[in-house]
Amino acid sequence: MGLSLSERDFDTVRRLVKEHAAVVLEPGKVYLVETRLAPLARGEGFFDLEELVECLRATAFGPLHERVVDAMTAHDTAFFRDIHPFEALRNSVLPDLARRRAHERRIRIWCAASSSGQEPYTVAMLVREQLEALEGFEIEILATDLSEEMLARARRGRFAQLEVNRGLPARFLVKYFAKIGDEWELREELRRMVEFRVLNLAKPWPEIEPFDVVFLRNVMLYFDPEMRRELLAKVRRVLRDDATLFLGAAETTLHADDAFERVALGRSWGYRLRRARANA
Ligand SMILES: C[S@@+](CC[C@H](N)C(=O)[O-])C[C@H]1O[C@@H](n2cnc3c(N)ncnc32)[C@H](O)[C@@H]1O
């Protein structure tokens, strides 16, 4: 199978990924396209990569295009990834919301770009651990991603040994998972706490009720500066005034959106709307 891509073919893939997902592939990433798309081309029965890319050009956007975008976007994730935002959620954000929402008794949390589900399920476990403080509360956890395939995996709630070895404390594994064959299945009551839905962050969003907490981690870094600004402006519109936004360790709102201020939450940073301070 011909594995190397011409400039023109690389450009076709680069444009497709940018137009559909807003994800930017740097010019030097030809090798990445080759390694990620070669197995897909083989699996789809194409003679070589060129033939696959030719088919992308010749046909309207459809399942093959989606699979290519999927193969070209990073999906890496882990339970308790970067730990500090989750410590902040447990130690200050949730207890604080339990007080602030004492009358409404409802808290809405969104994991945008949730990949295979480890992030929203980490949130679900932490909520579960605070049952007493959150007694009588309705806790809604929405998890969204562009990738149908990742969402299907997430909904299934089954994880390989390697995935549970990465960041999940043993006591959570024992308490919330059951071994099924060589996989670990999250208990149904935890799976039921999370609603998974497709949402492309780069396209117009449906009507969404505002959130108290948003995890938007490790996705914005793949977007260009203009798209980051647009995204943060959209996120602002779905935040309650006193909501907390968590970004990935390599991401920030600084230089992208002045409406946010960075607040120290234990050993993590959260982002809050400046107007929240004015109303506090
Ligand atoms: C690296 S993972 C991050 C997962 C998780 N948030 C974390 O930090 O562990 C990035 C996810 O963003 C998703 N993604 C990429 N572009 C997207 C877009 N335009 N809209 C929604 N999700 C997108 C990918 O499908 C992938 O699952």
The ligand as a Tripos MOL2 file, in Angstrom:
@<TRIPOS>MOLECULE
LIG
   27    29     1     0     0
SMALL
NO_CHARGES

@<TRIPOS>ATOM
      1 C1         -7.8080   14.8900   23.9840 C.3       1 LIG1
      2 S1         -9.5160   14.5220   24.1640 S.3       1 LIG1
      3 C2         -9.8620   15.3000   25.7140 C.3       1 LIG1
      4 C3        -10.7690   14.4510   26.5890 C.3       1 LIG1
      5 C4        -11.0190   15.0160   27.9860 C.3       1 LIG1
      6 N1        -11.6600   16.2980   27.9520 N.3       1 LIG1
      7 C5         -9.7420   15.0950   28.7780 C.2       1 LIG1
      8 O1         -9.2260   16.1900   29.0120 O.co2     1 LIG1
      9 O2         -9.2260   14.0450   29.1810 O.co2     1 LIG1
     10 C6        -10.2200   15.6680   22.9790 C.3       1 LIG1
     11 C7        -11.6430   15.3220   22.5450 C.3       1 LIG1
     12 O3        -12.1420   16.4460   21.8340 O.3       1 LIG1
     13 C8        -12.9990   15.9890   20.8180 C.3       1 LIG1
     14 N2        -13.1520   17.0660   19.8200 N.ar      1 LIG1
     15 C9        -12.2690   17.5070   18.9060 C.ar      1 LIG1
     16 N3        -12.8060   18.5080   18.1910 N.ar      1 LIG1
     17 C10       -14.0610   18.6920   18.6610 C.ar      1 LIG1
     18 C11       -15.1140   19.5630   18.3180 C.ar      1 LIG1
     19 N4        -15.0030   20.4530   17.3200 N.pl3     1 LIG1
     20 N5        -16.2750   19.4750   19.0160 N.ar      1 LIG1
     21 C12       -16.4170   18.5800   20.0200 C.ar      1 LIG1
     22 N6        -15.4500   17.7210   20.3890 N.ar      1 LIG1
     23 C13       -14.2840   17.7820   19.7140 C.ar      1 LIG1
     24 C14       -12.3190   14.7390   20.2920 C.3       1 LIG1
     25 O4        -13.2600   13.8950   19.6370 O.3       1 LIG1
     26 C15       -11.7280   14.1470   21.5780 C.3       1 LIG1
     27 O5        -12.5650   13.1440   22.0990 O.3       1 LIG1
@<TRIPOS>BOND
     1     1     2 1
     2     2     3 1
     3     2    10 1
     4     3     4 1
     5     4     5 1
     6     5     6 1
     7     5     7 1
     8     7     8 2
     9     7     9 1
    10    10    11 1
    11    11    12 1
    12    11    26 1
    13    12    13 1
    14    13    14 1
    15    13    24 1
    16    14    15 ar
    17    14    23 ar
    18    15    16 ar
    19    16    17 ar
    20    17    18 ar
    21    17    23 ar
    22    18    19 1
    23    18    20 ar
    24    20    21 ar
    25    21    22 ar
    26    22    23 ar
    27    24    25 1
    28    24    26 1
    29    26    27 1
@<TRIPOS>SUBSTRUCTURE
     1 LIG1         1 GROUP 0 **** ****
